[in-house]
Amino acid sequence: MATAIVPHSVERKPLVEAFNAQLRAADSPWGFYVDPTPAWIPKARPDQPVWRELHLAIEQAGQPDERCVGAYGLKPQVWRLHGQEHVVADWQGPVSLGAIDNRYAALGLRLLRDMKKKQPLLYSWGHGGDGEPIVQLLTKMGWRLYATPFVFRVCNPSAFLRKNAYLRKDPRRALGQDVLAATGLGKLGFTALHAGLRLRSGKRFHSKAQVVTEFGPWADELWLRARDRYDAIAVRDADAMNTLVPAEHRTLEWPAPIRQRVTRAGETLGWAVVVHKQLSGDPRFGDLHVGQIADSFGLPEHAGEILHAAFEHLRGLGVDLVTANQSHPGWVAGYADNGFVVLKDRRLFCASPELEALLQPFEQTRRSLFLTNLDGHGPML
């Protein structure tokens, strides 16, 4: 049966609802957006620097019995690559009936090829390891795979030990963590761990975070001052950031972000975007109150100061844990200087051959490749 890949539309909302119902009936965790207008960064004007668009795979398109059998999302965004601007796109999905019906097993590959046809400079940042089928497929297709770290700092050791989900899957481990929490040994251990990491850096930070309602001219000045220190980075001027983090927060996929202007002795060093949420039954974080540094920017040498201000703000909100993803070695070092634990090779950046060609020489470019959670699908808390 013929399948067409078309933009999502109001008329096809019932088809997506039926598609999602079919996946749920087969106990699949996947699904797709019923509303054709993305809640986060819909395209509102022609010169918009970043937006999202949704596409559907429709079987028997145009016929009375047409149905949705797959879907994907794209997030095109203006990047600077070695000083030149290009539209680069992150993808979300693809999801298809191939997850539950082998007759559609090849549809995922077709959807991926259609994404790359629409946006040749395509990437994904979020896969967890080379054992995933999609990662194996990308390897065969000649994509560049580059592993980046995950960082975290525990603020409330007792809550972390008792409420996290990922480390408590094994009942024996869970019991051990309960003992550590009850005896206070866990608190001593985490306090010593993070204090030791802070002391090892030998740095003292004096920055402050001011909560702002939008990114103003000061953000444009900062972008012009710092952008050439990065070989590969999404544009982060005021227009781009006010589009990514609008005043009206509409998506339900994560809590409303907090914008912070970071200063030291009256000088603007950079900014950060943070989120926090009290979770319940999360497969990774369980019932923890989690904070995340979702985005940040400034000169690499100011990374420690900027992250210090962002972290202290989140800690002041009473979070149990602060997490982040970051690719730039200087910013990863900034997290370490603030007492964060750095877990290497936890998140893959996957670049199409066309994008990789613009990232050459990659061994040099990766040292100034700048990626945060907002360069993917968002904070996703």
Secondary structure, 3 states (H helix, E strand, C coil): CCEEEEECCHHHHHHHHHHHHHHHHCCCCCCCCCCCCCCCCECCCCCCCECEEEEEEEECCCCCCCEEEEEEEEEEEEEEECCEEEEEEEEEEEEEHHHCCHHHCCHHHHHHHHHHHHCCCEEEEEECCCCCHHHHHHHHCCCEEEEEEEEEEECCHHHHHHHCCHHHCCHHHHHHHHHHHHHCHHHHHHHHHHHHHHHHHCCCCCCEEEEECCCCHHHHHHHHHHHHHCCEEECCCHHHHHHHCCCCCCCCCCCCCEEEEEEECCEEEEEEEEEEEECCCECCCECCEEEEEEEEEECHHHHHHHHHHHHHHHHHCCCCEEEEECCCHHHHHHHHHCCCEEEEEEEEEEECHHHHHHCCCHHHHHHHECCCHHHCCCCCC
